[in-house]
Amino acid sequence: MHAVEKGERVPAAVLFAVGAAALAASDAVIVRALDGAVHPFVIAFFRALFGAIVLLPIVVLRPKVLQSTHTLGQHGIRALFKLFAMVAFFAAFSMGPLADVTAIAFMSPIFVVLGAAVLLGERPGLSMLFAVVAGFCGAMVIVGPSPSGFTLAIGLAFAGALLQAAIQLILKSMSRGDATSTLVVWNLLLTVPISLVLAVPFFAMPGNRELVLLAVQGVVGTSCMGLMTHAMSLAPASIVAPADFLRLPLVAVGGFALFNETIALTTMVGAVLICLAALIAARSRGVKASN
């Protein structure tokens, strides 16, 4: 009976993960739609602010979600890493082709493998080594032969993927003491004041159109976190993680439909290699997606 119930949860988990992937793709498209009118640090602040407003009723109704075994400083460091990762991706999405940046973002699980080997002394197996090599080759296919080459947007995407990997390594220890919902809530609530401090030097009040987009982005980002967190609670990461790769074709379609972006053959080949590598890494380590 337990096996049947567990099996019945898998389709729901995949459905939630697909929804999260669609929302994540929308997030990237919204950043591009802002068309550089809002500084990335200001985008991060409003995204966190509107997201926190969405979460506030949950915190009021379930105050126990704030109970944590970790210090405020530990949560703050993770929030700072997450903030810089967001800013890097926001800047990359505003500058470069959406499909290229999204493909490079999937390098994060490969960086987790390398980070675990260097910082935690883990020995990667043959499948992990293959994932690292395949991911690196995929990135080089996108960067090397492309007409634009290694642009600032690609560099920022790499930085975002590295920071996201660092967050996953931090979560590896923090998730042993706290529930995922607690980690998500503290991350979002602390991101608001931290992002405000960093946004002050670049702050300019967005126009009405930009405010609407930022509000939608805040709701989208928080909903994405909720859907992926719930998906991970219903099924193993090895089942849920592959659905996240839907982000790439969805972002590509959005880029083409709204911004007339075409997808180079090198981007498609490189993206397949990176997605394959990230899938192998995620299945081997059970890495969870976290926003």
PAVEX-942960 format. One record per residue: residue number from 1; x, y, z of N, C-alpha, C in turn; residue in one letter. Coordinates in Angstrom, 3 decimals. Layout:
N
PT,NUM,X,Y,Z,X,Y,Z,X,Y,Z,A
...
//
This chain:
291
PT,1,0.835,-1.209,0.000,0.000,0.000,0.000,0.868,1.257,0.000,M
PT,2,1.932,1.196,0.835,2.837,2.347,0.919,3.520,2.603,-0.426,H
PT,3,3.903,1.510,-1.126,4.575,1.644,-2.429,3.640,2.264,-3.451,A
PT,4,2.335,1.876,-3.372,1.377,2.431,-4.330,1.200,3.924,-4.101,V
PT,5,1.059,4.293,-2.790,0.872,5.700,-2.476,2.081,6.515,-2.923,E
PT,6,3.278,5.933,-2.703,4.491,6.634,-3.099,4.545,6.796,-4.612,K
PT,7,4.120,5.745,-5.345,4.125,5.812,-6.794,3.139,6.839,-7.313,G
PT,8,1.992,6.970,-6.586,0.985,7.931,-7.010,1.453,9.367,-6.800,E
PT,9,2.435,9.576,-5.914,2.927,10.911,-5.658,3.879,11.391,-6.744,R
PT,10,4.463,10.472,-7.508,5.453,10.849,-8.511,4.859,11.715,-9.623,V
PT,11,3.719,11.351,-10.229,3.154,12.236,-11.268,2.859,13.638,-10.745,P
PT,12,2.380,13.736,-9.504,2.111,15.049,-8.920,3.405,15.830,-8.755,A
PT,13,4.465,15.142,-8.314,5.764,15.802,-8.129,6.284,16.345,-9.452,A
PT,14,6.183,15.530,-10.500,6.653,15.959,-11.819,5.817,17.143,-12.315,V
PT,15,4.513,17.103,-12.061,3.629,18.200,-12.483,4.018,19.500,-11.779,L
PT,16,4.279,19.424,-10.485,4.704,20.614,-9.742,6.049,21.124,-10.268,F
PT,17,6.960,20.193,-10.589,8.280,20.585,-11.092,8.182,21.240,-12.467,A
PT,18,7.277,20.739,-13.303,7.061,21.347,-14.617,6.519,22.767,-14.447,V
PT,19,5.600,22.941,-13.507,5.093,24.278,-13.230,6.180,25.212,-12.756,G
PT,20,7.075,24.700,-11.908,8.193,25.508,-11.421,9.127,25.900,-12.565,A
PT,21,9.366,24.980,-13.491,10.225,25.270,-14.636,9.607,26.355,-15.518,A
PT,22,8.288,26.275,-15.712,7.602,27.291,-16.515,7.699,28.663,-15.858,A
PT,23,7.552,28.711,-14.533,7.649,29.983,-13.817,9.079,30.525,-13.856,L
PT,24,10.060,29.636,-13.738,11.461,30.069,-13.803,11.788,30.656,-15.176,A
PT,25,11.227,30.052,-16.225,11.425,30.592,-17.569,10.768,31.959,-17.693,A
PT,26,9.593,32.108,-17.082,8.908,33.405,-17.100,9.732,34.470,-16.387,S
PT,27,10.397,34.073,-15.313,11.251,34.986,-14.559,12.319,35.592,-15.463,D
PT,28,12.977,34.735,-16.259,14.025,35.212,-17.173,13.459,36.150,-18.233,A
PT,29,12.289,35.805,-18.744,11.660,36.632,-19.772,11.273,38.003,-19.208,V
PT,30,10.810,38.023,-17.947,10.433,39.297,-17.318,11.654,40.199,-17.188,I
PT,31,12.794,39.626,-16.786,14.022,40.420,-16.667,14.389,41.039,-18.010,V
PT,32,14.272,40.254,-19.089,14.585,40.790,-20.415,13.572,41.867,-20.793,R
PT,33,12.309,41.677,-20.413,11.267,42.655,-20.751,11.494,43.992,-20.049,A
PT,34,12.197,43.965,-18.917,12.516,45.223,-18.226,13.491,46.060,-19.049,L
PT,35,14.192,45.403,-19.970,15.009,46.085,-20.989,16.043,47.043,-20.388,D
PT,36,16.653,46.628,-19.285,17.711,47.439,-18.691,17.236,48.695,-17.993,G
PT,37,15.917,48.880,-17.866,15.389,50.096,-17.239,15.574,50.094,-15.733,A
PT,38,15.793,48.908,-15.151,15.966,48.781,-13.704,17.282,48.075,-13.442,V
PT,39,18.086,48.617,-12.519,19.378,48.020,-12.192,19.168,46.637,-11.560,H
PT,40,20.065,45.665,-11.854,19.901,44.306,-11.308,19.749,44.261,-9.783,P
PT,41,20.481,45.116,-9.036,20.338,45.124,-7.581,18.946,45.618,-7.170,F
PT,42,18.397,46.560,-7.931,17.054,47.069,-7.647,16.009,45.999,-7.988,V
PT,43,16.244,45.262,-9.084,15.355,44.149,-9.436,15.335,43.131,-8.303,I
PT,44,16.525,42.806,-7.793,16.623,41.818,-6.715,15.860,42.277,-5.472,A
PT,45,15.959,43.582,-5.167,15.256,44.102,-3.990,13.743,43.970,-4.149,F
PT,46,13.214,44.443,-5.278,11.765,44.397,-5.464,11.263,42.953,-5.584,F
PT,47,12.069,42.095,-6.200,11.684,40.682,-6.301,11.550,40.082,-4.908,R
PT,48,12.544,40.362,-4.048,12.499,39.842,-2.683,11.357,40.482,-1.888,A
PT,49,11.148,41.791,-2.081,10.099,42.505,-1.345,8.724,41.956,-1.669,L
PT,50,8.410,41.854,-2.956,7.096,41.350,-3.346,6.944,39.879,-2.973,F
PT,51,8.052,39.121,-3.057,8.008,37.718,-2.642,7.738,37.586,-1.152,G
PT,52,8.374,38.452,-0.346,8.159,38.422,1.105,6.721,38.786,1.452,A
PT,53,6.145,39.733,0.697,4.742,40.114,0.924,3.822,38.915,0.684,I
PT,54,4.154,38.127,-0.344,3.358,36.929,-0.630,3.489,35.913,0.503,V
PT,55,4.698,35.794,1.062,4.948,34.808,2.114,4.454,35.236,3.490,L
PT,56,4.266,36.529,3.690,3.937,37.055,5.017,2.717,36.392,5.655,L
PT,57,1.618,36.205,4.918,0.465,35.531,5.536,0.798,34.124,6.031,P
PT,58,1.661,33.408,5.304,2.058,32.058,5.719,2.834,32.118,7.024,I
PT,59,3.730,33.112,7.135,4.527,33.260,8.357,3.620,33.603,9.535,V
PT,60,2.623,34.462,9.302,1.685,34.850,10.373,0.858,33.653,10.819,V
PT,61,0.393,32.856,9.863,-0.436,31.698,10.190,0.372,30.542,10.754,L
PT,62,1.639,30.444,10.324,2.508,29.352,10.788,3.824,29.920,11.307,R
PT,63,3.808,30.590,12.449,5.021,31.217,12.962,6.138,30.219,13.278,P
PT,64,5.779,28.944,13.468,6.789,27.935,13.770,7.764,27.739,12.608,K
PT,65,7.367,28.213,11.413,8.251,28.052,10.258,9.543,28.845,10.447,V
PT,66,9.534,29.824,11.369,10.720,30.641,11.625,11.678,29.984,12.615,L
PT,67,11.243,28.911,13.268,12.108,28.235,14.225,13.227,27.515,13.501,Q
PT,68,14.456,27.899,13.811,15.616,27.365,13.086,16.700,26.931,14.057,S
PT,69,17.453,25.933,13.659,18.586,25.459,14.458,19.870,26.203,14.094,T
PT,70,19.776,27.087,13.122,20.950,27.829,12.664,20.870,29.287,13.095,H
PT,71,22.030,29.929,13.144,22.091,31.323,13.578,21.635,32.249,12.459,T
PT,72,21.325,33.481,12.855,20.927,34.494,11.871,22.068,34.759,10.892,L
PT,73,23.300,34.692,11.391,24.456,34.905,10.533,24.579,33.858,9.436,G
PT,74,24.300,32.595,9.786,24.363,31.525,8.784,23.314,31.729,7.700,Q
PT,75,22.104,32.076,8.127,21.052,32.366,7.148,21.417,33.605,6.316,H
PT,76,22.050,34.580,6.962,22.427,35.803,6.261,23.465,35.558,5.187,G
PT,77,24.451,34.721,5.485,25.488,34.396,4.490,24.857,33.714,3.281,I
PT,78,23.946,32.766,3.544,23.287,32.084,2.427,22.446,33.065,1.618,R
PT,79,21.745,33.975,2.312,20.927,34.966,1.613,21.797,35.880,0.761,A
PT,80,22.987,36.236,1.266,23.899,37.092,0.508,24.387,36.390,-0.751,L
PT,81,24.747,35.116,-0.621,25.165,34.336,-1.789,24.034,34.259,-2.810,F
PT,82,22.816,34.014,-2.303,21.672,33.902,-3.203,21.404,35.225,-3.902,K
PT,83,21.569,36.317,-3.174,21.348,37.634,-3.756,22.313,37.898,-4.903,L
PT,84,23.600,37.636,-4.677,24.583,37.868,-5.735,24.370,36.926,-6.920,F
PT,85,23.906,35.707,-6.650,23.592,34.784,-7.741,22.450,35.344,-8.587,A
PT,86,21.401,35.849,-7.911,20.269,36.442,-8.626,20.709,37.632,-9.465,M
PT,87,21.504,38.506,-8.861,21.955,39.709,-9.571,22.781,39.322,-10.798,V
PT,88,23.649,38.327,-10.646,24.460,37.877,-11.780,23.575,37.373,-12.913,A
PT,89,22.580,36.569,-12.577,21.682,36.045,-13.606,20.805,37.144,-14.202,F
PT,90,20.319,38.062,-13.353,19.494,39.155,-13.871,20.282,39.982,-14.882,F
PT,91,21.535,40.299,-14.538,22.374,41.077,-15.447,22.636,40.302,-16.730,A
PT,92,22.887,39.001,-16.594,23.159,38.173,-17.773,21.940,38.099,-18.682,A
PT,93,20.754,37.913,-18.094,19.530,37.830,-18.893,19.223,39.147,-19.595,F
PT,94,19.612,40.252,-18.985,19.335,41.551,-19.600,20.296,41.861,-20.741,S
PT,95,21.448,41.163,-20.776,22.477,41.468,-21.783,22.574,40.447,-22.914,M
PT,96,22.482,39.162,-22.580,22.790,38.127,-23.565,21.582,37.348,-24.023,G
PT,97,21.759,36.467,-25.002,20.668,35.606,-25.473,20.136,34.747,-24.332,P
PT,98,18.830,34.690,-24.183,18.220,33.974,-23.071,18.603,32.494,-23.055,L
PT,99,18.624,31.864,-24.242,18.930,30.438,-24.310,20.364,30.160,-23.882,A
PT,100,21.308,30.990,-24.309,22.717,30.801,-23.938,22.897,30.912,-22.428,D
PT,101,22.328,31.958,-21.853,22.479,32.190,-20.412,21.837,31.057,-19.617,V
PT,102,20.655,30.611,-20.032,19.968,29.524,-19.335,20.766,28.234,-19.408,T
PT,103,21.346,27.958,-20.570,22.159,26.747,-20.721,23.357,26.778,-19.781,A
PT,104,24.043,27.909,-19.708,25.197,28.026,-18.820,24.767,27.893,-17.360,I
PT,105,23.562,28.368,-17.038,23.060,28.274,-15.656,22.960,26.829,-15.195,A
PT,106,22.737,25.903,-16.136,22.639,24.491,-15.780,23.995,23.874,-15.443,F
PT,107,25.068,24.674,-15.498,26.379,24.186,-15.074,26.454,24.041,-13.553,M
PT,108,25.493,24.579,-12.841,25.541,24.590,-11.375,25.766,23.205,-10.747,S
PT,109,25.007,22.145,-11.147,25.261,20.831,-10.541,26.676,20.317,-10.799,P
PT,110,27.252,20.674,-11.958,28.625,20.250,-12.237,29.598,20.956,-11.293,I
PT,111,29.345,22.241,-11.045,30.179,22.985,-10.096,30.021,22.425,-8.677,F
PT,112,28.837,21.906,-8.349,28.641,21.278,-7.039,29.556,20.068,-6.905,V
PT,113,29.643,19.276,-7.954,30.519,18.096,-7.945,31.964,18.509,-7.704,V
PT,114,32.428,19.530,-8.433,33.806,19.998,-8.276,34.020,20.578,-6.877,L
PT,115,33.047,21.346,-6.393,33.165,21.942,-5.071,33.200,20.895,-3.967,G
PT,116,32.384,19.853,-4.109,32.368,18.779,-3.111,33.700,18.036,-3.090,A
PT,117,34.309,17.888,-4.272,35.603,17.204,-4.340,36.708,18.048,-3.705,A
PT,118,36.695,19.358,-3.976,37.760,20.243,-3.486,37.566,20.595,-2.010,V
PT,119,36.325,20.938,-1.614,36.072,21.451,-0.263,35.694,20.366,0.739,L
PT,120,35.006,19.330,0.281,34.519,18.306,1.197,35.277,16.999,1.092,L
PT,121,36.230,16.941,0.161,37.048,15.735,0.030,36.316,14.549,-0.566,G
PT,122,35.191,14.783,-1.239,34.455,13.679,-1.852,35.163,13.207,-3.123,E
PT,123,35.116,11.915,-3.332,35.727,11.350,-4.535,34.659,11.073,-5.585,R
PT,124,34.655,11.822,-6.670,33.646,11.574,-7.705,33.902,10.265,-8.439,P
PT,125,32.812,9.544,-8.716,32.937,8.304,-9.471,33.069,8.580,-10.964,G
PT,126,33.048,7.523,-11.752,33.211,7.666,-13.206,32.066,8.468,-13.812,L
PT,127,30.833,8.240,-13.315,29.690,8.967,-13.860,29.812,10.460,-13.572,S
PT,128,30.326,10.796,-12.385,30.525,12.197,-12.035,31.600,12.832,-12.914,M
PT,129,32.676,12.105,-13.127,33.757,12.616,-13.986,33.249,12.840,-15.405,L
PT,130,32.421,11.918,-15.877,31.828,12.078,-17.209,30.948,13.318,-17.254,F
PT,131,30.171,13.534,-16.176,29.298,14.703,-16.109,30.113,15.995,-16.180,A
PT,132,31.225,16.035,-15.456,32.074,17.235,-15.455,32.637,17.498,-16.849,V
PT,133,33.148,16.454,-17.481,33.744,16.600,-18.820,32.681,17.009,-19.838,V
PT,134,31.520,16.347,-19.780,30.445,16.662,-20.728,29.944,18.088,-20.530,A
PT,135,29.798,18.494,-19.275,29.349,19.857,-18.999,30.344,20.893,-19.487,G
PT,136,31.627,20.635,-19.263,32.659,21.562,-19.726,32.657,21.646,-21.250,F
PT,137,32.547,20.497,-21.916,32.508,20.492,-23.387,31.295,21.253,-23.901,C
PT,138,30.150,21.076,-23.230,28.946,21.789,-23.639,29.109,23.291,-23.516,G
PT,139,29.725,23.727,-22.415,29.959,25.164,-22.228,30.900,25.700,-23.300,A
PT,140,31.929,24.945,-23.621,32.892,25.389,-24.639,32.253,25.443,-26.029,M
PT,141,31.309,24.530,-26.291,30.613,24.551,-27.583,29.800,25.840,-27.702,V
PT,142,29.144,26.227,-26.595,28.345,27.451,-26.622,29.231,28.681,-26.733,I
PT,143,30.310,28.705,-25.975,31.161,29.894,-25.900,32.133,29.991,-27.071,V
PT,144,32.805,28.875,-27.371,33.909,28.924,-28.332,33.554,29.316,-29.752,G
PT,145,32.778,28.466,-30.452,32.536,28.736,-31.876,31.515,29.832,-32.145,P
PT,146,30.826,30.326,-31.096,29.755,31.295,-31.347,30.328,32.615,-31.839,S
PT,147,29.582,33.350,-32.661,30.063,34.628,-33.177,30.390,35.625,-32.061,P
PT,148,29.600,35.579,-30.972,29.816,36.546,-29.897,30.936,36.142,-28.956,S
PT,149,31.227,34.815,-28.869,32.297,34.348,-28.009,31.971,34.496,-26.539,G
PT,150,33.029,34.641,-25.726,32.851,34.751,-24.284,32.487,36.188,-23.938,F
PT,151,31.193,36.454,-23.863,30.705,37.803,-23.595,30.579,38.027,-22.088,T
PT,152,30.299,39.266,-21.709,30.061,39.590,-20.303,28.849,38.837,-19.781,L
PT,153,27.824,38.696,-20.609,26.617,37.976,-20.204,26.939,36.522,-19.861,A
PT,154,27.759,35.874,-20.696,28.149,34.489,-20.434,28.983,34.414,-19.158,I
PT,155,29.881,35.374,-18.976,30.700,35.405,-17.769,29.848,35.545,-16.512,G
PT,156,28.835,36.408,-16.569,27.931,36.584,-15.435,27.108,35.320,-15.190,L
PT,157,26.729,34.628,-16.261,25.985,33.375,-16.106,26.849,32.328,-15.408,A
PT,158,28.138,32.271,-15.777,29.064,31.363,-15.100,29.171,31.721,-13.618,F
PT,159,29.276,33.019,-13.325,29.371,33.477,-11.932,28.118,33.085,-11.160,A
PT,160,26.947,33.271,-11.781,25.698,32.888,-11.137,25.633,31.395,-10.852,G
PT,161,26.096,30.585,-11.819,26.095,29.134,-11.633,27.052,28.721,-10.518,A
PT,162,28.210,29.393,-10.425,29.165,29.106,-9.346,28.570,29.445,-7.985,L
PT,163,27.931,30.604,-7.890,27.314,31.010,-6.637,26.164,30.076,-6.259,L
PT,164,25.400,29.649,-7.259,24.308,28.714,-6.994,24.854,27.392,-6.475,Q
PT,165,25.998,26.958,-7.008,26.630,25.734,-6.522,27.089,25.900,-5.072,A
PT,166,27.630,27.073,-4.759,28.048,27.348,-3.379,26.854,27.282,-2.431,A
PT,167,25.715,27.792,-2.881,24.498,27.741,-2.068,24.083,26.289,-1.815,I
PT,168,24.188,25.458,-2.844,23.822,24.044,-2.688,24.733,23.353,-1.678,Q
PT,169,26.017,23.697,-1.687,26.947,23.108,-0.730,26.642,23.582,0.689,L
PT,170,26.237,24.843,0.828,25.831,25.362,2.137,24.565,24.646,2.611,I
PT,171,23.623,24.460,1.691,22.371,23.780,2.028,22.602,22.335,2.450,L
PT,172,23.674,21.752,1.952,23.990,20.357,2.282,24.087,20.171,3.790,K
PT,173,24.665,21.171,4.470,24.780,21.082,5.923,23.559,21.679,6.627,S
PT,174,23.020,22.797,6.107,21.918,23.471,6.786,20.623,22.667,6.753,M
PT,175,20.414,21.898,5.684,19.168,21.137,5.556,19.089,19.986,6.552,S
PT,176,20.216,19.659,7.199,20.175,18.588,8.201,19.459,19.029,9.466,R
PT,177,19.437,20.348,9.713,18.821,20.832,10.942,17.489,21.528,10.749,G
PT,178,17.240,22.057,9.542,16.016,22.829,9.292,15.206,22.233,8.153,D
PT,179,13.899,22.448,8.232,13.019,22.052,7.137,13.253,22.981,5.946,A
PT,180,12.942,22.493,4.750,13.131,23.290,3.544,12.317,24.576,3.606,T
PT,181,11.092,24.504,4.135,10.240,25.694,4.224,10.877,26.762,5.105,S
PT,182,11.531,26.345,6.189,12.203,27.296,7.083,13.355,27.979,6.363,T
PT,183,14.125,27.204,5.608,15.262,27.762,4.867,14.779,28.754,3.806,L
PT,184,13.685,28.422,3.134,13.143,29.299,2.087,12.652,30.618,2.690,V
PT,185,11.912,30.530,3.797,11.352,31.733,4.419,12.452,32.650,4.934,V
PT,186,13.422,32.098,5.663,14.501,32.929,6.187,15.318,33.550,5.065,W
PT,187,15.538,32.781,4.001,16.311,33.299,2.867,15.628,34.518,2.264,N
PT,188,14.323,34.416,2.070,13.583,35.506,1.429,13.466,36.721,2.349,L
PT,189,13.167,36.479,3.624,13.005,37.595,4.552,14.313,38.366,4.759,L
PT,190,15.434,37.676,4.791,16.720,38.348,4.983,17.213,39.013,3.698,L
PT,191,16.778,38.500,2.568,17.204,39.088,1.299,16.664,40.507,1.131,T
PT,192,15.498,40.789,1.701,14.890,42.123,1.557,15.790,43.217,2.130,V
PT,193,16.177,43.167,3.413,17.042,44.251,3.929,18.435,44.271,3.316,P
PT,194,19.006,43.070,3.046,20.348,43.017,2.462,20.343,43.621,1.063,I
PT,195,19.339,43.256,0.263,19.265,43.773,-1.111,18.968,45.265,-1.124,S
PT,196,18.212,45.743,-0.136,17.917,47.174,-0.056,19.200,47.968,0.164,L
PT,197,20.048,47.512,1.078,21.323,48.194,1.353,22.184,48.252,0.095,V
PT,198,22.247,47.146,-0.634,23.086,47.092,-1.831,22.464,47.849,-3.006,L
PT,199,21.127,48.015,-2.984,20.446,48.694,-4.091,20.460,50.211,-3.962,A
PT,200,20.685,50.709,-2.742,20.614,52.153,-2.495,21.473,52.983,-3.464,V
PT,201,22.750,52.621,-3.711,23.572,53.437,-4.619,23.032,53.491,-6.058,P
PT,202,22.222,52.508,-6.432,21.716,52.434,-7.816,20.226,52.714,-7.893,F
PT,203,19.633,53.114,-6.751,18.174,53.152,-6.684,17.578,54.315,-7.477,F
PT,204,16.594,53.973,-8.270,15.740,54.944,-8.957,14.355,54.306,-9.008,A
PT,205,13.353,55.045,-8.613,12.008,54.465,-8.543,11.545,54.016,-9.926,M
PT,206,11.239,52.727,-10.085,10.770,52.235,-11.387,9.443,52.868,-11.782,P
PT,207,9.187,52.919,-13.083,7.911,53.421,-13.576,6.800,52.423,-13.317,G
PT,208,5.582,52.797,-13.664,4.426,51.938,-13.410,4.540,50.590,-14.114,N
PT,209,4.979,50.630,-15.397,5.131,49.372,-16.151,6.144,48.465,-15.476,R
PT,210,7.280,49.041,-15.082,8.336,48.249,-14.458,7.879,47.704,-13.105,E
PT,211,7.124,48.516,-12.341,6.634,48.063,-11.036,5.696,46.866,-11.179,L
PT,212,4.855,46.913,-12.202,3.945,45.784,-12.451,4.742,44.521,-12.770,V
PT,213,5.748,44.661,-13.641,6.585,43.513,-13.990,7.327,42.977,-12.768,L
PT,214,7.839,43.879,-11.923,8.568,43.460,-10.728,7.650,42.760,-9.735,L
PT,215,6.402,43.259,-9.622,5.433,42.615,-8.734,5.106,41.206,-9.234,A
PT,216,4.895,41.096,-10.544,4.633,39.776,-11.134,5.823,38.862,-10.902,V
PT,217,7.038,39.404,-11.053,8.240,38.602,-10.861,8.352,38.101,-9.425,Q
PT,218,8.003,38.958,-8.449,8.042,38.539,-7.057,7.099,37.381,-6.780,G
PT,219,5.882,37.477,-7.331,4.903,36.399,-7.167,5.385,35.144,-7.880,V
PT,220,5.911,35.313,-9.098,6.408,34.183,-9.881,7.563,33.479,-9.155,V
PT,221,8.515,34.276,-8.650,9.665,33.690,-7.973,9.284,32.912,-6.731,G
PT,222,8.394,33.483,-5.921,7.960,32.811,-4.696,7.151,31.555,-5.024,T
PT,223,6.289,31.639,-6.017,5.500,30.480,-6.428,6.397,29.377,-6.960,S
PT,224,7.445,29.773,-7.685,8.402,28.801,-8.224,9.077,28.048,-7.084,C
PT,225,9.507,28.785,-6.052,10.121,28.155,-4.886,9.169,27.171,-4.235,M
PT,226,7.918,27.603,-4.067,6.937,26.753,-3.417,6.654,25.479,-4.197,G
PT,227,6.502,25.608,-5.508,6.209,24.438,-6.342,7.366,23.444,-6.338,L
PT,228,8.608,23.951,-6.489,9.751,23.048,-6.527,9.991,22.412,-5.166,M
PT,229,9.808,23.177,-4.092,9.971,22.625,-2.746,8.965,21.504,-2.510,T
PT,230,7.717,21.733,-2.915,6.677,20.709,-2.738,6.966,19.494,-3.615,H
PT,231,7.450,19.734,-4.823,7.787,18.613,-5.712,8.865,17.736,-5.090,A
PT,232,9.883,18.394,-4.486,10.971,17.647,-3.866,10.493,16.854,-2.647,M
PT,233,9.418,17.321,-2.008,8.902,16.607,-0.838,8.080,15.386,-1.243,S
PT,234,7.651,15.336,-2.499,6.816,14.238,-2.966,7.595,13.112,-3.639,L
PT,235,8.772,13.435,-4.176,9.543,12.431,-4.920,11.029,12.761,-4.828,A
PT,236,11.898,11.759,-5.094,13.341,11.994,-5.040,13.786,13.020,-6.082,P
PT,237,14.902,13.681,-5.776,15.434,14.693,-6.692,15.763,14.105,-8.053,A
PT,238,16.143,12.818,-8.092,16.496,12.183,-9.361,15.309,12.120,-10.311,S
PT,239,14.086,12.153,-9.765,12.879,12.144,-10.592,12.440,13.562,-10.920,I
PT,240,12.560,14.450,-9.954,12.075,15.816,-10.120,13.016,16.678,-10.957,V
PT,241,14.336,16.519,-10.747,15.330,17.400,-11.379,15.216,17.490,-12.906,A
PT,242,14.998,16.360,-13.624,14.932,16.463,-15.088,13.879,17.437,-15.612,P
PT,243,12.777,17.609,-14.864,11.718,18.518,-15.316,12.216,19.952,-15.402,A
PT,244,13.239,20.278,-14.608,13.765,21.639,-14.595,14.383,22.013,-15.940,D
PT,245,14.812,21.003,-16.711,15.434,21.287,-18.002,14.439,21.817,-19.032,F
PT,246,13.152,21.748,-18.709,12.148,22.358,-19.586,12.326,23.865,-19.669,L
PT,247,13.020,24.426,-18.671,13.290,25.863,-18.692,13.932,26.290,-20.006,R
PT,248,14.873,25.488,-20.502,15.636,25.883,-21.686,14.765,26.061,-22.920,L
PT,249,13.983,25.043,-23.335,13.123,25.277,-24.511,12.070,26.364,-24.268,P
PT,250,11.552,26.462,-23.035,10.551,27.492,-22.748,11.153,28.889,-22.853,L
PT,251,12.365,29.052,-22.329,13.057,30.340,-22.431,13.366,30.651,-23.892,V
PT,252,13.790,29.626,-24.636,14.106,29.822,-26.054,12.869,30.266,-26.835,A
PT,253,11.731,29.640,-26.554,10.481,30.016,-27.223,10.106,31.450,-26.853,V
PT,254,10.244,31.786,-25.564,9.931,33.146,-25.127,10.840,34.175,-25.769,G
PT,255,12.132,33.835,-25.861,13.084,34.751,-26.497,12.776,34.973,-27.961,G
PT,256,12.358,33.912,-28.636,12.038,34.026,-30.065,10.733,34.787,-30.278,F
PT,257,9.708,34.444,-29.474,8.382,35.038,-29.674,8.344,36.509,-29.292,A
PT,258,9.031,36.873,-28.217,8.923,38.238,-27.701,10.063,39.153,-28.123,L
PT,259,11.250,38.570,-28.335,12.409,39.416,-28.612,13.115,39.055,-29.912,F
PT,260,12.496,38.158,-30.692,13.030,37.769,-31.996,14.440,37.199,-31.902,N
PT,261,14.720,36.480,-30.825,16.029,35.841,-30.663,16.040,34.493,-31.372,E
PT,262,17.054,34.243,-32.158,17.204,32.941,-32.798,18.191,32.094,-31.990,T
PT,263,18.090,30.796,-32.140,18.946,29.879,-31.380,19.971,29.274,-32.318,I
PT,264,21.247,29.476,-32.021,22.319,28.936,-32.843,22.423,27.427,-32.645,A
PT,265,22.918,26.736,-33.677,23.112,25.284,-33.579,24.076,24.949,-32.447,L
PT,266,25.107,25.780,-32.272,26.076,25.539,-31.194,25.401,25.627,-29.825,T
PT,267,24.443,26.515,-29.686,23.715,26.632,-28.418,22.923,25.364,-28.141,T
PT,268,22.261,24.833,-29.165,21.472,23.618,-28.988,22.350,22.419,-28.631,M
PT,269,23.466,22.273,-29.341,24.379,21.148,-29.066,24.970,21.286,-27.666,V
PT,270,25.453,22.484,-27.349,26.039,22.710,-26.037,25.030,22.514,-24.922,G
PT,271,23.798,22.970,-25.147,22.750,22.841,-24.131,22.428,21.373,-23.861,A
PT,272,22.393,20.561,-24.912,22.127,19.127,-24.729,23.219,18.491,-23.877,V
PT,273,24.472,18.824,-24.167,25.584,18.273,-23.392,25.524,18.719,-21.929,L
PT,274,25.253,20.005,-21.695,25.182,20.523,-20.329,24.009,19.904,-19.567,I
PT,275,22.847,19.808,-20.222,21.678,19.220,-19.562,21.914,17.749,-19.227,C
PT,276,22.566,17.018,-20.143,22.897,15.619,-19.877,23.835,15.517,-18.680,L
PT,277,24.848,16.377,-18.667,25.815,16.365,-17.564,25.145,16.731,-16.237,A
PT,278,24.296,17.770,-16.255,23.607,18.189,-15.031,22.660,17.105,-14.535,A
PT,279,22.011,16.404,-15.460,21.104,15.325,-15.082,21.865,14.194,-14.395,L
PT,280,23.024,13.829,-14.953,23.845,12.775,-14.345,24.302,13.198,-12.957,I
PT,281,24.741,14.453,-12.831,25.205,14.954,-11.544,24.074,14.980,-10.521,A
PT,282,22.885,15.438,-10.951,21.743,15.524,-10.039,21.294,14.138,-9.589,A
PT,283,21.288,13.177,-10.517,20.871,11.820,-10.172,21.875,11.161,-9.234,R
PT,284,23.142,11.437,-9.435,24.184,10.804,-8.622,24.222,11.357,-7.207,S
PT,285,23.985,12.674,-7.075,24.097,13.316,-5.768,22.748,13.635,-5.124,R
PT,286,21.670,13.568,-5.942,20.371,13.943,-5.385,20.307,15.410,-5.064,G
PT,287,20.945,16.251,-5.909,20.982,17.684,-5.653,19.587,18.262,-5.820,V
PT,288,19.175,19.074,-4.867,17.857,19.708,-4.924,17.963,21.095,-5.530,K
PT,289,16.951,21.420,-6.299,16.886,22.778,-6.822,16.336,23.682,-5.752,A
PT,290,16.929,24.824,-5.589,16.458,25.766,-4.580,16.610,27.164,-5.090,S
PT,291,15.569,28.007,-4.867,15.623,29.381,-5.323,15.761,30.304,-4.147,N
//
